[in-house]
């Protein structure tokens, strides 16, 4: 046997050094957690200069908001709307000059104690299918006032029309949206519930394989941005085409159309009502805020973003495009993604716009004791009143 000792490899030497360091460390004291590359240098640097979210807020505070509301008279306010509305439409990516045939088709009709539910499809753009449910109340007389209902992030339209995870009917309203399309019928109005693009049946096969909770917002909305368009614009156009569909139904009154939604559905409702004058009343749940304090401050889905909008307007300005048509907003006291303080401040600006239009009584805001969710205690009666 050779008496020559084997040389240690560098890996073995490294392990010995770690063991030695551990033995030399004071007993009973836990190893210090690594605090990042700047740990220990805080007294030499302004660490806030490395915070990108703080930087975006600074940029927001310097944003020009060239078309923010400044009018003092109704005539000036109307002129402001006439200038800002096409600018917002442009920022969303614009809309088709020619509308494709609806090619509507009813797939199923089911009867429930308080309403009749029709499942149907139509084409919003050439080659773009939309699924909808029409819930027609059994109370009241036709033609019915109709509320277009847009769900927020979740499984899609199933979450607001009483369909559970196995495709069965449920009798208890659950989730953060509480089947608000059904609640609309309980207030005597018809509900037209739309499946938003990137949810439910409107997803690509790869996303669909991940389960009902997975949305296709990332690939679809990201692609929209590459094309100079936005997911908000695509969804708002679906709402516009849904009103075209309402106009084909004799049991529905196209002169009494409302729109409502919670969270991402609130986003779609706000922009749709701002751009579509046929919407007579809107209920925006758990969304009205400022871009600064919501989507600029907290991680949100990519479908919330409109390139360049802060060069022209803030969210309250977009909401002001609805005036003097009826608008109600609701906010949760414990909403951690659309903070209530910013919601109150934003609504105060919206209220001012309505007052200049002489329509202060046609808008309202309820702050409820709850998290990010649908509430509807004052909002649904508000819709019923203004669509009567």
N, C-alpha and C positions, 0 to 999 in steps of 0.2 A: 504494500500500500504506500502511496506517495505521501510524504510528510508536508508537501506544499499545500498551503491553505488556498481555498477558492476565493477569487476576488468578488466583492459585493457589487451587485448591479446598482445603477443610479436609483432605480425604483426602490430597492431594498434600503439604500442609504436614506432616501426620503422618508420611508416608514420609520426608520430608527430615529430620525430627527423629530418626527411628530410625537413618538412615544417619549422621547427625552423632554420635549417641551411640556407635555402633559404632566410628567413627573415633577418638573421644576415649578409648575404653577401652584399658587397657594392653595392648600387643601380647603375644601368647602365652598370655594368661590366658583360659580358657574362661568363658563367661557362667555366672553362678551359677544353679543350679536353684532354681526357686520352691519353697519349703518349706511353703506354706500360709499361711493368714491369721494364725496365731499365731507364725510364724517370726520370731525376733529378740526376742520378748517372753517367752521361756521363764523368764527370771530375775525376771519381774514376776508370774507366774501359777503356780498349781498346775495344770499341764497334765493331770494325771491326772483332774481333775474333768470333763474333756471326753471321757473314755473310756467309752462306753456298756457295753462288755463288762465292764470293771472294776466298773461300777455294778451290773450284774446279779449279779456274783459277791458283791458286798457285800450285795445283797438276799437272795441265797441263804443267806449266812451268818447272816442274821437271820430266815430263814424259820421258821415255827413248827413244821413237821413234827409236827403234833399227835398223829399216830398212829404215830410211828416206834417200832421195837421196843425195849421196855424190860423185857420179862418175864424172870423168873428161874426159873419152874417150867413144866413142860409144860402144866399146866392153864391157867396164865395166858397161855402162848404160843398155845394153841388159841383162847382167848377173844379174844386180839388178832387172830388171823386172821379169826375170825368177824365182827369189827367192820370190819377194813380191807378185806376182799375186796369186800363190796358197795359200799364207798366208791369203790374203784378202778373197779368196773364203772360206777358212776354218773358218775365223771369221764370215762370213755371215751365216754359218751353213752348207756349202757344197751343192752339187747338186746330184741328183739321178744318180747312175751309169748306169742305163738302162732307156732309154726314152720310155715313154708310147706311144701307137698309138695316132695320132692326132685326129682321128675320126672327121674330119672337116665336117661341114654342112652349106650350104648357106641358110639363112632364108628369105632374101628379096633383091631385086635389084631395085634401083630407078635411074632415069635419071635426070640430072640437066644441065643447059646451058653449064657449063665448065667442068663437070666431071660426071662420073658414080659412084654411091655409092652402095656397096654391104655389107649387114649385114651378118655376119657369126659367127660361134662358133667353137672352137676346144678344145681339152683336153691337158692341159700342163703336168699334173701329173695324175696318175690314180684317177679318181673321182673328179678332179679339172677342172671345166669348165671356159673358157675364151671367152668373147665377143669381137668382133672386127668389125671395119668398114674399108673396102678398098675403097679409093677414087682414081679412075683412071682418069687422065686428058685426055681430048679429043684432046689436042694438042700433037704433037710429035709422035714418032713411038715406038711401043713395040719391045723388052722388056724394060720396064721403070725402071729407078732408083727409089728406094722405100725408104721412110723415115718412120720409126716406130715412132709414135707420142704418148707420154705419158702425160696425163693431170696432173695438180697439184691438190691440195685440192679444192674441190668444189662438183659439182654434178656428176663428173666422165667424161666419154668420151663424153657425150652430149655437154659439154662445149666447145669442140674443133671441132665438126663436124656440127655446125649450127642447133642444136635442142634446142628449148626453154623449159621453165619450164612446159609447157602443152604438150610437145611432138610434137610441130609443127615446121615446117621449119622457120628459120628466115633469113632475107636478110641483116641485119646490124650486123656486128661483134661487140660483146659487151663483158663485163666482163674483168677480168684481163688477160684472155688467148686469146681473140679475134679470136676464131675459127682458130687456127693456122694449123690444118690439112687441112682446105680448102685453106689457104694461101700457103701451100706446093704445091698443085695442080696448083695454079696460077703461080708458078715458074717452072712449067713443069715436076714435079715429082709426082709419086704416093705416097699417104699417107696411111699407115696402122695404124689406131688409135685404141689403146687398152684400154679396161676398166680395170683400176688397181684393184687388190684385195682390198676389203674393201670399194669400192665406187660403186654407181649406182646399177646395177643388181647383183653385187658380194658382197652382204651384208647379214647378218643374218636377220630373220624376225623381231626380236625385234628392231634392229636398223632401218630397213626399215620403220617401223611404225612411226618413228620420222620425216619423211620427207626426201626429196632428199638431203638436205644440211647436213644431219648427216652421218658421216663415221663410219665404223666398225673397224677403226684402233686400238682403245684402246683394245677391247677384242681380236682381231686377232693378232696384233703385240705383245701385252703383252703375249699371249699364245705362240707365236713363241719363245720368250725369255725363257719361262719356258721349252721349248723343246730343247734349245740350238741352235735355229735357229733365223732368223730375217726376218722381212717383206721386207727389201731391197733385201735379197737373194731370197725370193719367187717371188718378182716382176721382178727381173733381169732374173730369169729362164723363166718367161713368155715371156720376150723379146727374149731369146734364142730359145724358141719353136716357136715364131712368125717367126723367120728367117727360121726354118725348114718348116713352112707353105709356106713362100715365095718361097722356093725351089721347091714346088709342082705346082707353077703357071707359065705357059709359058709366060704370058704377063708381068711378073716381072723379073728383072735381079738380081739374087742372088749375083752377083759380085759387085753390086753397091747398097749397103744397108747403110742407115744412121739411126741415132736415135736422137730424140730431145724431150725436155720437159721443162716446166717451174715449178719452185718451187719444190714440191715433184716429179713432172715429171722430173725435172733437176737432182734430187737425183738419180732416177732410171736410167736416161740416163748416168750419170757419172760412176756409178758402172757397168752398163751393158757394156758400151764401154770399160771400163778398163779390163773386164774379157772375153769379147766375141770378138775374132779377126776378125770375119766376118763383124763387123760393121766398115765401111770404113771411116765414118765421123760423128761427133757428134756436136750438138748445145745444150749447157747447159745454160738455161736462169734462172736468179734470184736464183742461188744456189751456184756456185763456191765461196768459202770463206775459213775460217778456222773453224774447230770444236770449237776452243776456243772462237771465237768472234760471232759465230752464235748459234749452238744448245747447247753450254755450258753456254751461257750468257743470252739467251732469252727463254721463255717458248715455246717449239716446240712440235709437235706431236711425240708420242712414236715411230713412224715408222722411225724416223731419226737416231736412235741410234744403234751402232754396238759395242757390249761388247768387251772391251780389245783392241780396234784398236789403241789407243794412246800409247800402249806399243810398237807399231811397226811403225806407220806412221800417218801423218796428211793428210787432204783432198787433198792438192796439190800433195802429193805423189801418191794417188789413181788416180788423174787426169793424172799424169805423165805416168801411165801404158798404156795410149792411144797412146802415141808417138811411132813411127812417123806418125801414122794415123792422119787425120785432126781433129782438135778440135777448136771450137769457143765458147766463153763465153760472156754473156752480163749481166750487172748489173745496177740496177736503182740507180741514185744519191740519191734518197730519200727512199731507201729500209730500213725499220726499223727493219727487222728481219735477213737480211744478209747484214751487214753494208758494204758500198762501200769501205771504207779505207782498210778493211781486204780483200775484193775481189781483189782490186788492188795488195795488197801485196802477196796474194796467187797466182794470175796469174803471177806475176813476177817470182815466183819460178817455175811455170809450164813452162814458156817461157824458162828458163834456161835449163830445161830438154830437151826441143825440140831443143835448140841450140846445146847441146851436141850430139844429134842424127843427127845434120846437117839438121834439118827440121824446123828452126825458121819461115819460110814462110808458114808453114802448121798449124799455130795456130794464134788466134787473140782474142781481148777483146774489146768490146764496152761498154762504160759507157754512159747511156742515161739519159735525164732529165725526170725522172719519179719515181714512187713508185715501190713497189714489183709487177712486172707484166711482161708480154711478150712484146717484142719490135720487133725484127726480121729485122730491116732495113738493117743491114749488115750481120746478121747471116744467113738468108735464101738464099741470093745470094752466101754466102760462101759455104753452103751445095750444092747448084746447081753446083757451080764451081768444087767442089771436088768429086762430084758424076757424073760428065759429062762423 
